[in-house]
Amino acid sequence: MNATNWLLGAPAGRTAEGGGGTEGASAGARVAGVLSASGLLAAGLLHGVWVFTPWPLASRAEFATVVVGVEESQLPSKPATFAVAALLCTAAWLVITATRPASPIGASRLVRIGLWTVSGVLAVRGLGGLAASGLALGNVPHAFRHWDLALYSPLCVTLASLTAYLALRTRHRRNCPTEDRSS
């Protein structure tokens, strides 16, 4: 089985090896999973980069203002930033694993709880950020508020929605084994 078939699943009614049956989640759930996992992995890798450098910004002071919304002296520690990077990469793994509900790991309760946790945390961050920045709550720099409304919070809400959709669709598929899985 090649990586593309494993990740995206085989065509309806066939496994990647060409036999009968269906493997994995529906096409919509797989797309949601791939998009969500890609966003989570990209965010995780970017946080990993931020452990060492303020890229793509020129200085740590500018990074603190635009990305975190604090003074440079209040930036999170390197271990804390690395922990966020690791959690985001773990979340990406959970999402990709859940796109394979036919596997023992993908169908596990732990993965399902993880999906809902990822979705919940991202929803709280995204909706909270939209409310706080949109209503100008708190004392944060204008540059952070702008990017929070334009990118950070909407991205979190989108990833939360995609992850929740995947959790709902894979649960539905596992609990209804007799339905036609080609949709």
Residue pairs with C-beta under 8 A, 6 or more apart in sequence:
1 16
1 17
2 16
5 16
6 16
6 100
7 30
7 34
7 96
7 99
8 30
8 34
9 16
9 22
9 23
9 24
9 25
9 27
9 30
9 99
9 100
10 16
10 22
10 23
10 24
12 22
12 181
12 182
13 20
13 21
13 22
13 182
14 20
14 21
14 22
15 21
15 22
15 23
16 23
22 102
22 181
22 182
23 100
23 102
24 30
24 99
24 100
24 101
24 102
24 106
25 33
25 98
25 99
25 100
25 101
25 166
25 169
25 170
25 173
26 169
26 173
26 181
26 183
28 165
28 169
29 99
29 165
29 166
29 169
29 170
29 173
30 99
32 162
32 163
32 165
32 166
32 169
33 95
33 96
33 98
33 99
33 162
33 166
34 96
34 99
35 162
36 92
36 95
36 159
36 162
36 163
36 166
37 92
37 93
37 95
37 96
37 99
38 92
39 155
39 158
39 159
39 162
40 88
40 89
40 91
40 92
40 95
40 118
40 159
41 88
41 89
41 92
43 88
43 155
44 84
44 85
44 86
44 87
44 88
44 89
44 91
44 92
45 85
45 89
47 81
47 82
47 84
47 85
47 88
48 82
48 85
48 89
49 55
50 63
50 67
50 81
50 85
51 78
51 81
51 82
51 85
54 60
54 62
54 63
54 67
57 63
57 66
57 67
60 72
60 75
61 72
63 75
64 70
64 71
64 72
64 74
64 75
65 71
65 141
65 143
65 144
66 141
66 143
66 144
66 147
67 144
67 147
68 74
68 75
68 76
68 144
69 140
69 141
69 144
69 145
69 148
70 140
76 84
91 114
91 118
91 163
94 111
94 114
94 115
94 118
95 115
95 118
95 163
95 166
97 103
97 105
97 106
97 111
98 106
98 111
98 112
98 115
98 166
98 167
98 170
99 106
99 166
99 170
100 106
101 107
101 170
101 173
101 174
105 111
106 170
107 174
112 167
112 170
112 171
115 163
115 164
115 166
115 167
116 164
116 167
118 160
118 163
119 160
119 161
119 163
119 164
119 167
120 160
121 160
122 156
122 157
122 159
122 160
122 163
123 156
123 157
123 160
123 161
123 164
125 153
125 156
126 153
126 154
126 155
126 156
126 157
126 158
126 159
126 160
127 153
127 157
128 153
129 148
129 149
129 152
129 153
129 156
130 148
130 149
130 153
130 154
130 157
131 137
132 138
132 148
133 140
133 144
133 145
133 148
133 149
133 153
134 149
136 145
140 148
173 179
173 181
